[in-house]
Amino acid sequence: MRGWHVLGGAVALGLGIYGVYDEYFTVVEFLKGSLQPILAFAGLVAILSGLLSYKPKVGHVVSGLVLLGLGVYGFFDEYFAVLDFFKGSVPLVLLLAGMVSVVAGVKHLE
């Protein structure tokens, strides 16, 4: 029954909007703290793409090491921002899940 999607989506959407409003400073820290995991992940991907290609590419490995180093340094230097990244992601995930659920429920009611 799609009516439950609409109800659950509306609840999640409301909680997400309230969470973003109530914890706006955390959401800002979330955006600031997202840089370290992104850099670390991009560094790992660049290293793996450089090492696992047919002809190993030194440029990919070097740039991957630099990105990975910046990401790991950021984890230690701005650990509070990384923790806020994970704490601030909860309202945004609820917001997104609520919107998707409401749209899916309303679309089926048509």
N, C-alpha and C positions, 0 to 999 in steps of 0.2 A: 504494500500500500504506500503510495507516494505522499500521502498526507503526513506520515511520520517524518518523511524527508523535509517537508516544509517546516514542521514544528521543530525538529531537531536542528535544522539549518538556521531557523530564526533564533533559537536559543544560543547556538554557537556564534552566530553573527553578532548578536547583542553582547555576549560575553567578550568577543574579540574587540568590538568597538569600545566597550567600557575599559577593557584592559589597555588598549592603545591610549585612551584618554587619561586613565588613571596612572599609567606607567610610561608617560611620554618620554621622560628622561631615560628610562631603561631602553626604550625603543631606539633612541638616539645612540645610546651606548652599544646597542645591538648592531646598528649599522657601522659604528666605528670599530667594534670588535670583530666584525665579519671579515675584516681585511686579513687578519693573521691566518685563519683556516683556509681562506681562498689562496693566499700566497703559498702556503705549505702544500696544498693540493696541486696547484699549478706547477710547483717545483717538482713534485713527485711525477706528475704526468710528463713533464718535459724530460726528466732524467730517463724515465722508462721508454719514451718515444725515441730518445737518442740512442739508448743502449739496445733496444729490441728491433731496430730497423735493419734492413738488409746490409746497408753500409752504416756503421755507427757514426753519428754526427756529434762532433765535439762541441759545437755551438749550443746544441740542445742540452747537452750534459752540463756545460758550464753555466748557462742561463738557469737551468733547473737547480743547480747547486746554490746559485745566488738567491733565487726565489725561495728555496727551501730554508736557506739560512735566515733570510728576512722574516719568514713566517715563524720559525722556531724562536728567533730573537723576540719577535712580537708577542709570542705566547708568554715568555718570561717577563718581558718589560711591561706589557699591558694585560697581565692575566685577569685583572678585574674587568676589563672591557670584553675579554673573551667569555668570562663567566656571565656577564650581562648579555652577551650575544645569545647564549643558550637560554637565559632567563627571559629575554625579550622576544625570543622566537615563539614562545607559547601563545601570546595574544595574536600574533600575526598568523600563525598556523590555524588557530581557531577562527579567525576572520576569513581566511581563505576557504577553510572547510565549510563554514557556514554559508558563504556565497555560493559555492559549488552545490551544496545540498539544496538550498532554496531554489536555485535555477533549475536543478534536476527535478525537484518536486513540482514547481510551477509549470514547467514545460510539459510534464506528463498530464497535468490537469486540463490542458487545452484541448 
